[in-house]
Amino acid sequence: GTPLGWHARAHAVLGIEEELRYEGSSTIGTFIRDAQDVYKGVSHGGISIDDRGESEAGEVAVLATADIGGVAREVIKPPQGVECTIIGHDDIVTIVRADLPIEGLTMQQLKEVFSGQVTNWNQVGGGDAPIVLYGRDNSSGTYAYFKEHVLDELDFAQETQTLPGTAAVINAVSHDVGGIGYGGIAYAEGVHTV
């Protein structure tokens, strides 16, 4: 899976009376939402959450300006004064609607599907129906990881409908009989992983 990091400026960890500001990965944002109640129990502040994603270009800005910055990839050179800690690993899965009769796809098939070389389910063992692609926007660490490790840096098919978060991808795929998407496994409820 991809490394997940919780990155905090030192003063934010020490000054627990203030409201903390989280920016970055929506996958880590899920964890931060779960941590809010614990934080409220030991401080007078809360945590404001902006989990619209982080991009390779915006990673340094997120880490340098937020109290807690979530980045869903390894940070090679953090900004000065930023401490980086891996808090877990997220498995990225490809998902289809729960009733789509596809048992699994190889990495090569996924590459062909998401790059637009394969456009009908009958080309990968399914019925005769067009494949509808859903993916994350290019500010997402999940997008970057999938492009690098599944597509081998090929471009996504132009027909890919980009959505702002994994929850939106899951929702779209769950309502589209020909849909396929990808995202963090923590979101994969009500769909079938392939």
The 8 nearest C-alpha neighbors of each residue, nearest first, counted from 0:
[[1, 90, 89, 88, 91, 2, 3, 183],
 [0, 2, 89, 88, 72, 3, 71, 90],
 [3, 1, 88, 72, 71, 73, 87, 4],
 [2, 4, 71, 87, 88, 85, 86, 72],
 [3, 5, 85, 86, 84, 70, 69, 6],
 [6, 4, 69, 84, 86, 85, 68, 83],
 [5, 7, 83, 68, 67, 82, 4, 84],
 [8, 6, 67, 66, 82, 9, 81, 68],
 [7, 9, 81, 11, 66, 10, 82, 80],
 [8, 10, 12, 11, 7, 13, 81, 80],
 [11, 9, 13, 12, 8, 14, 66, 7],
 [12, 10, 14, 9, 13, 8, 66, 15],
 [11, 13, 9, 10, 14, 15, 8, 7],
 [14, 12, 10, 11, 15, 9, 16, 8],
 [15, 13, 11, 16, 12, 10, 17, 9],
 [14, 16, 17, 42, 13, 12, 11, 44],
 [15, 17, 43, 42, 44, 14, 18, 41],
 [18, 16, 44, 15, 19, 14, 43, 45],
 [17, 19, 44, 45, 46, 20, 16, 47],
 [18, 20, 46, 66, 17, 45, 47, 21],
 [19, 21, 47, 66, 65, 46, 67, 48],
 [20, 22, 67, 48, 68, 65, 47, 49],
 [23, 21, 49, 68, 50, 65, 61, 48],
 [22, 24, 69, 52, 53, 50, 68, 70],
 [23, 25, 52, 69, 26, 27, 50, 70],
 [24, 26, 28, 50, 27, 52, 51, 29],
 [27, 25, 28, 24, 29, 183, 30, 71],
 [26, 28, 30, 29, 24, 25, 69, 31],
 [29, 27, 25, 31, 26, 30, 50, 24],
 [30, 28, 32, 27, 31, 26, 25, 33],
 [29, 31, 33, 27, 28, 32, 34, 26],
 [32, 30, 28, 34, 33, 29, 35, 27],
 [33, 31, 29, 35, 34, 30, 28, 48],
 [32, 34, 30, 31, 35, 29, 36, 37],
 [33, 35, 31, 37, 32, 36, 38, 30],
 [36, 34, 38, 32, 37, 33, 39, 46],
 [35, 37, 39, 38, 34, 40, 33, 32],
 [36, 38, 40, 34, 35, 39, 41, 33],
 [37, 39, 35, 40, 41, 36, 42, 34],
 [38, 40, 36, 42, 37, 41, 45, 35],
 [39, 41, 37, 38, 42, 36, 43, 35],
 [42, 40, 38, 39, 37, 43, 15, 16],
 [43, 41, 16, 39, 44, 15, 40, 38],
 [44, 42, 16, 39, 17, 45, 41, 15],
 [45, 43, 18, 17, 42, 16, 39, 46],
 [44, 46, 18, 39, 19, 47, 35, 38],
 [45, 47, 19, 18, 20, 35, 48, 21],
 [46, 48, 20, 21, 19, 45, 49, 18],
 [49, 47, 21, 50, 22, 46, 20, 28],
 [50, 48, 22, 51, 21, 23, 47, 28],
 [51, 49, 25, 23, 52, 24, 28, 22],
 [50, 52, 49, 25, 23, 24, 163, 53],
 [53, 51, 24, 23, 139, 50, 25, 138],
 [52, 54, 23, 138, 139, 24, 58, 57],
 [53, 55, 138, 57, 56, 58, 139, 140],
 [54, 56, 58, 57, 53, 138, 140, 59],
 [57, 55, 54, 58, 59, 60, 53, 138],
 [58, 56, 54, 60, 55, 59, 53, 61],
 [59, 57, 61, 55, 60, 56, 54, 53],
 [58, 60, 62, 61, 57, 63, 78, 77],
 [59, 61, 63, 57, 58, 62, 64, 56],
 [62, 60, 58, 59, 64, 63, 68, 65],
 [61, 63, 68, 59, 60, 64, 65, 58],
 [62, 64, 60, 61, 59, 65, 78, 81],
 [65, 63, 61, 62, 60, 66, 68, 59],
 [66, 64, 67, 68, 20, 61, 21, 22],
 [65, 67, 20, 7, 8, 11, 19, 21],
 [66, 68, 7, 21, 65, 6, 20, 69],
 [69, 67, 62, 6, 22, 23, 65, 21],
 [70, 68, 23, 24, 5, 27, 4, 22],
 [69, 71, 24, 4, 72, 23, 3, 68],
 [72, 70, 3, 140, 2, 24, 4, 1],
 [73, 71, 2, 70, 1, 3, 74, 140],
 [72, 74, 2, 75, 71, 4, 3, 70],
 [73, 75, 76, 77, 72, 83, 70, 4],
 [74, 76, 73, 77, 72, 83, 78, 59],
 [75, 77, 74, 78, 79, 59, 73, 83],
 [78, 76, 74, 81, 75, 79, 59, 83],
 [79, 77, 81, 80, 63, 59, 76, 62],
 [78, 80, 81, 77, 63, 82, 76, 8],
 [79, 81, 78, 82, 8, 9, 63, 77],
 [82, 80, 8, 79, 78, 77, 7, 83],
 [81, 83, 6, 7, 8, 80, 84, 9],
 [84, 82, 6, 5, 81, 4, 85, 7],
 [83, 85, 4, 5, 6, 86, 82, 3],
 [84, 86, 4, 3, 87, 5, 2, 83],
 [87, 85, 4, 3, 5, 84, 88, 2],
 [88, 86, 3, 85, 2, 89, 4, 1],
 [87, 89, 2, 3, 1, 0, 90, 86],
 [88, 90, 0, 1, 183, 91, 2, 87],
 [91, 89, 0, 184, 183, 92, 1, 88],
 [90, 92, 183, 182, 184, 0, 89, 181],
 [93, 91, 181, 182, 184, 183, 94, 90],
 [94, 92, 181, 180, 192, 193, 182, 179],
 [93, 95, 192, 180, 191, 179, 181, 193],
 [96, 94, 179, 191, 178, 190, 172, 97],
 [95, 97, 173, 190, 99, 98, 172, 191],
 [96, 98, 190, 191, 99, 95, 189, 173],
 [97, 99, 96, 100, 191, 176, 190, 95],
 [98, 100, 96, 97, 101, 95, 176, 177],
 [101, 99, 98, 125, 102, 126, 97, 124],
 [102, 100, 99, 103, 125, 124, 193, 104],
 [103, 101, 193, 100, 104, 192, 99, 191],
 [102, 104, 193, 101, 105, 192, 123, 124],
 [103, 105, 108, 193, 109, 106, 102, 123],
 [104, 106, 108, 107, 109, 103, 110, 193],
 [105, 107, 109, 108, 110, 149, 104, 111],
 [106, 108, 110, 105, 109, 111, 104, 149],
 [109, 107, 111, 105, 110, 106, 104, 112],
 [110, 108, 112, 106, 111, 107, 113, 105],
 [109, 111, 150, 107, 108, 113, 112, 149],
 [110, 112, 116, 108, 114, 117, 109, 113],
 [111, 113, 117, 109, 115, 110, 114, 116],
 [114, 112, 115, 110, 155, 111, 156, 109],
 [113, 115, 156, 155, 111, 112, 116, 110],
 [116, 114, 156, 112, 113, 117, 118, 111],
 [115, 117, 111, 114, 112, 118, 113, 156],
 [118, 116, 112, 111, 115, 119, 122, 114],
 [117, 119, 130, 129, 115, 116, 112, 120],
 [120, 118, 129, 130, 121, 128, 122, 117],
 [119, 121, 125, 122, 123, 128, 126, 130],
 [122, 120, 125, 126, 127, 124, 119, 123],
 [123, 121, 120, 119, 124, 117, 125, 118],
 [124, 122, 121, 120, 125, 108, 104, 119],
 [125, 123, 121, 122, 120, 126, 101, 100],
 [126, 124, 121, 120, 123, 101, 100, 127],
 [125, 127, 121, 120, 128, 124, 100, 119],
 [126, 128, 121, 120, 119, 125, 129, 122],
 [129, 127, 119, 120, 126, 130, 177, 121],
 [128, 130, 119, 118, 177, 120, 131, 127],
 [129, 131, 177, 119, 118, 120, 178, 132],
 [130, 132, 178, 177, 179, 129, 133, 159],
 [133, 131, 159, 179, 178, 180, 160, 130],
 [134, 132, 180, 160, 159, 161, 179, 168],
 [135, 133, 161, 180, 162, 160, 181, 168],
 [134, 136, 161, 162, 142, 163, 164, 139],
 [137, 135, 161, 138, 162, 139, 163, 142],
 [136, 138, 139, 142, 135, 143, 54, 140],
 [139, 137, 54, 53, 136, 52, 140, 142],
 [140, 138, 52, 142, 141, 137, 53, 54],
 [139, 141, 143, 71, 142, 144, 53, 54],
 [140, 142, 144, 139, 143, 145, 182, 71],
 [143, 141, 139, 145, 140, 135, 144, 137],
 [144, 142, 140, 146, 141, 145, 147, 139],
 [143, 145, 141, 147, 146, 142, 148, 140],
 [146, 144, 149, 142, 148, 147, 143, 141],
 [147, 145, 150, 143, 152, 144, 149, 148],
 [146, 148, 152, 151, 144, 145, 150, 149],
 [147, 149, 145, 151, 146, 144, 150, 152],
 [150, 148, 145, 151, 146, 110, 147, 106],
 [149, 151, 146, 110, 153, 152, 147, 148],
 [150, 152, 147, 148, 149, 153, 146, 110],
 [153, 151, 147, 150, 146, 154, 148, 149],
 [154, 152, 150, 151, 155, 114, 146, 147],
 [155, 153, 114, 156, 152, 150, 146, 157],
 [154, 156, 114, 113, 157, 153, 159, 115],
 [155, 157, 114, 115, 158, 159, 113, 154],
 [156, 158, 159, 155, 115, 160, 154, 114],
 [157, 159, 156, 160, 132, 115, 131, 155],
 [160, 158, 132, 133, 157, 156, 161, 134],
 [159, 161, 133, 132, 134, 158, 162, 135],
 [162, 160, 134, 135, 136, 133, 159, 163],
 [161, 163, 135, 164, 136, 134, 167, 168],
 [164, 162, 136, 135, 167, 51, 161, 165],
 [165, 163, 167, 166, 162, 135, 168, 25],
 [164, 166, 168, 182, 167, 169, 186, 183],
 [165, 167, 169, 164, 168, 170, 186, 182],
 [168, 166, 170, 165, 164, 169, 171, 162],
 [169, 167, 165, 171, 170, 166, 133, 172],
 [170, 168, 166, 172, 167, 171, 173, 165],
 [169, 171, 167, 173, 168, 172, 166, 174],
 [172, 170, 168, 174, 173, 169, 167, 175],
 [173, 171, 178, 175, 169, 174, 170, 96],
 [172, 174, 96, 170, 171, 175, 190, 169],
 [175, 173, 172, 171, 176, 170, 96, 178],
 [176, 174, 178, 172, 177, 173, 171, 96],
 [175, 177, 178, 96, 174, 99, 172, 173],
 [178, 176, 130, 131, 175, 129, 128, 179],
 [177, 179, 131, 172, 175, 176, 132, 95],
 [178, 180, 95, 132, 94, 172, 133, 131],
 [181, 179, 133, 94, 134, 93, 132, 168],
 [182, 180, 93, 92, 94, 134, 91, 179],
 [183, 181, 91, 165, 92, 184, 141, 93],
 [182, 184, 91, 185, 90, 186, 89, 92],
 [183, 185, 187, 186, 90, 91, 92, 182],
 [186, 184, 183, 187, 188, 89, 26, 90],
 [185, 187, 184, 188, 183, 166, 165, 169],
 [188, 186, 184, 185, 190, 189, 169, 183],
 [187, 189, 190, 186, 169, 185, 191, 184],
 [188, 190, 97, 187, 173, 191, 96, 169],
 [189, 191, 97, 96, 188, 95, 173, 187],
 [192, 190, 97, 95, 94, 96, 193, 189],
 [191, 193, 94, 93, 92, 95, 190, 187],
 [192, 103, 93, 94, 104, 102, 191, 95]]
